[in-house]
């Protein structure tokens, strides 16, 4: 058989595999790469330039689909240069489609955009709709990797329209997958989930298991962003087995990375460390330094949660070195902040102050207001520990000023908590009480989330401690006359601890209230969860002002919706909001308990005081009724005494 016919046959086999850039590795991609290597050997032996170019094109295409992007890049460059020298600009432009993906995944996204726009110009001149749809797809993917999600959405929407006009079902399914990803990044979860369902149906119909697995992987991350952590983990486990069967090392590593992040949020550090280390090892072998750095950083967070502070500092420093080699200033600053928090915890205050100052300077340069506010709060707390109360007050004022300037209410809680501690330490008790009351009000308004909470390090008083301080200072200032108010603060402290512990599991608790109200609560909570998770990410800087205002509006909407929901299901709402019963109501209940006897007393408690869980139809305790002010066992012990 002539060499030209053999090459045509080889190309036919490779194209029949229906490979695409960025898809998980599969048996088909490995077979295609083996064919391409044969073609390269034959072309090299023949010393025929035309066949060498064909072999380079085939190698670039197969390597790209087999998750070997570093190796693909030089083949793309050789092929494009040779085609341009031969005057075949049209084919050179088509080859650039895959070249863009390889460049972007190897950290060369800016060059990928240049390559893409140049190819798009030629396709427009030739009115080549099919190629324009593909270039729009690739441009959208590059912009998403650069966290420019609005522009990514525009390109993926353009691609979907073109594929639909041409009747290209496979291309349209891929466009739906890409749209699902970018809509998820924009917190448009219901639209994103709808896109994932559409592309899953299409990939099943077309018999494309690798892309079906990719769609389910992306949906698992959507569940994570929207706070459905159990569903997220279950789906990650399912798709990992598919990627293992296909030998897709990159997607197996991505599952490990994302599961590590979920476990960090769930405060399950052992599982997070196992997954993070597996991800870091895989990304190192794949030469994906950005993802490797994130995996090592997650391992450091988990080690901090386990209070293995020395190992955590080593992990953070290793991750920081990787990010600095890539010129990633954001992650360098974030890891300065993480290290400062750990050093503060172990009492190395001057080192903590130095690193927090470095982080503050970097975040200021990047205009990352949210992250900078965390740095300022830490600087204030470190100054207080060093006995520099004037400096501590300066940083507290700086937090308040920047919070007002950037409209970022999430940080007022930390500001008030810090100011209260400073005033308390200086003996200004009334002023301290006022600040604690303002912090408590922020708790009521839900403006209390800080993105660095995953470290498990508290360098200002937590929510329950705020209520405890209020109780102590109320008694110190007003004595026995204020015992009722002090009791209320104590009960709110216990209730707050319960609410915080239950928060990750709320999606699995169902209510008997209106389905429309519950859907609205789930939507708002999912959007807020995503905003909180993203508040420390690279792309938050460009959106800080608008995003902060959006978060505030969503929190206000959640408070109003829960208030409306409480009219039909107060038990469900009580699981999300710290509250308490008054001391007089409790005293009355106890008197009735003693007068009516144990059985009637318990009935009264359940019906009127709401300290016990409600009972289901079998008499078993279900979700708590009302605010969980006093644990059941504690109440019973008190009664026996």
C-alpha positions, 0 to 999 in steps of 0.5 A: 500500500502506498504511503499516502493511502496508508496515511489516509487510512490512519487519519480515518481511524483517528477521526472516527474516534470523535476526540475533542480537546480537553476531554478525559483520556480514554481507550480511544485516545490511547489507540489514536496516539498509538496510530499517530506514533506509527505515522510519525515513525513512517514519515521520519523514515521516508524523509517526506516533508508532506508526510512529516507535516501530516504526522505532526498534525496527527501527533498534536491532535492525539496528544491533546485528546490524551491529556498530554498537552506539554508534549502536544505544543511543539508538534502544533508549532511545527505543523502550523509553521510548515502549513503556513510556509506551504501557503495552506492558511486554511488548514493552519487556522483549523490546527490552531483550534486544538493548539489553543486548548494545549496552550491554555492548559499549559499556562499560556492562555494569553498566547492562546487568545492571540492564536484564536483571534487570528484564526477567527479572522480567517474563518470570518473572511471565508464565512466558515460557520463550522470553524467559527463555532469551534473557535467560539467554543475554544475562546470561551474555554480560555476566557473561563480559565482566565476567570473572565466568566461574562466573556466566556458566557458570550462566546459559548452562547455564540457557539451554541447558536451556531451549532444549533443552526447547523444541526450539529448535535454533538457540537451543541451538546458540548456547548451545553456542557461549557455553558453549564460550567460558566453559568455555575461560575456565575452562580446561576445554578438552576440554569447551569443544572438545566444545561448539564441535564441537556448535555447528559441526555445528548451524550447518552444518546450519542454514545459518548461515555467520556463526555457524559462522565465529564458532565457529571463531574462538573455537576458534582462541583456545582453541588459543592458550590451550592452547599449540597456537600453530601450529593457532591461527594457521592457524585465525585465517587461515582465519576471517579470510577468512570475516569479510573476505567478510562485511565483519565489521570487529569480528571481523577486528580481533579476529583481528588482536588475537589473532594479535598476542598469539600472535606475541608469545608466539612472539617474532615481533615484526615480525608482532605489530606488523603485526597489533597496528597493524591491530587498533588502527586498526580498534578506533579506528574502531569506538570500542572503546577497551578493545580498542584499548588492548590492541592498542597494548599488544601493539604495545609489547610487540613493539617491546620485543622488537625493542629499539625501546625509545623507540617501546615507551615511547610505545606503552605511554603511549598505551595507558595513557591509553586505559585511564585514560580508562576507569577501568581501574586494572589495565591502568594498573598493568600499563603502569606495570610495562611502562614500568618494565621498559623504563626499567630496561633502558635504564639510567634506574633512578630513573624505573624505580623510581618507576614500579615503586613506582606499579605495586606500590601499584596492584596492592596496592590491587587485591589482584593478588598475582601482578602485585605480586610482579613489581613487587617483584622489579623494585624489588629489582633496580633497588635493587641497580643503584642500589647500595642493597643493603639495600633490595634485600634488603628487597624480596627478603624481601618477595617471599618473604613474599608468596609464602608468604602467597599460596602462589604458588611461581611467584615463588620462582625470581625471589626466589632469583635476586635474593637470590643476586645480592645475596649474590654482589655483597656477597661472601657466596659460600657464601650466594649458592651456596645461593640459586642451588641453591634457584633451580635446584631451582625450575627442576627443579620447573618453578616458574619461569614469570613472565607478563611474560616476553613483553617479552623483558626479564630483570631477574633471572638467567634459568634458563641463567644460574643454572646458569652461576653455579652452575658458576662459584661451585662452582669458586671455592669448591671448586676443581679437586675440584669440576670434575665438578659444575661441568661438570654445571652447564655442561651443564645450562645448554646443555640448558636453553637448548635446552629453552626454545627448543623449548618453543613447538613441543612440541605438534608433536613426537609420542611413541611412548609410551602414548596415555593418558599423552600425552593427560594430558601435553597436557591438563596442559600446555594448562591450565598454558599458559592459567594462565600466560597469564592470570596477568597478566590482569584476572580473575586478581586475584580468583582469585589464591590458589586459582589459584596453588595450582591451578597448583602442583598441576598443575605437580607432576602434570606432573612426575610424569606426565613421570617415568612417561612417561620409562620408555617414551619417555625421548627425548620427556621429554628435550625438556622437561627440562634434564639432562646426562650426567656427566663420567666417562661422557663421558670413558669414551665419548671413550676408546672413541671414540679406541680403536675409531675414528670409525665405532664411536665414533659408534655408541657415542655414539649408543647409550650417551651419547645426545648425538646425535639418534636416527635414523629408518628412513632413517638421518636424524636425528630428535628428540634422544635424551636430554638435548641436552648437547653440540651435534653439530657441537661434539662433532665439532669437538672430536674432530677437534682 
